[in-house]
Amino acid sequence: MSKIALITGATSGIGEACAHIFAQHGYNLVLLARREDRLAKIANHLEDKYAITIKQVFADVREKENLAAALDAIPAEWKKVDVLINNAGLSQGLDPIDKGNTDDWDTMIDTNVKGLLYITKIVSNWMIPNKQGHIINIGSIAGQEVYPNGNVYCASKHAVDALSKGMRIDLLPHGIKVTAINPGMVETEFSIVRFKGDADKAKKVYDGLEPLIADDIADAIWYVVSRPKHVNINDMLIMPTAQATATIVSRNG
């Protein structure tokens, strides 16, 4: 029977790139996302291209009760998940703490921290009886250092780092691997979301340098997952060549 990967935030960026690479390697997929039309389009394309099977889950990781109900409704055979990719996450706003928008704070914490927890509790309980599984948490360079006006987003990604370490300890007796993938600058919809749809402002983030792309991160995730059973990559920090730290970059444009 084919292995199964569950990917959150599967309709764009790193999540969509992961769906492609895991489908390419013969995994059946549980794709979870908020954008139903886009989810269906991606799922249909991958099924046709790679001859795999996909279970679509239309849900928001922030909505605990609806999320639990949507996942509970999945047939038992789809709950034998081998890999969970906790990709759903975002940043909103780039303001100093005294000028921050509290609605933005709630959205980041509810998505990046609480949503990750809700999914992980459910899926880890599916993995435990099988005495195996692999959880991939998408963190950030923002979870390794703090930069100006990053306050709450950085805090949420520091939480992902701490939770990854805690999960690794708690799930060790059950044979479940936990890996944190921490990208630097990746050109996806991330900056567009941060700047609330301002594409021009988002584009300027990457002016004069070559950032990572979603496929770079998906490729790294596949590398981690494809290691032998006795090998776990605990953490991976991935930066574009033009970036040394969260704030120090080389721009040649």
Buried (B, 14 or more C-beta within 10 A) or exposed (E): EEBBBBBBBBBBBBBBBBBBBBBBBEBBBBBBBBBEEBBBEBBEBBBEEBEBBBBBBBBBBBBBEEBBEBBEEBEEEBBBBBBBBBBBBBBBBBBEEEEBEEEBBBBBBBBBBBBBBBBBEBBBEBBBEBEEBBBBBBBBBBBBBBBEBBBBBBBBBBBBBEBBBEBBEEBEEBBBBBBBBBBBBBBBBBBBBBBEEEEEBBEEBBEEBBBBBBBBBBBBBBEBBEEEEEEBBEBBBBBBEBBEEBEEBEEEE
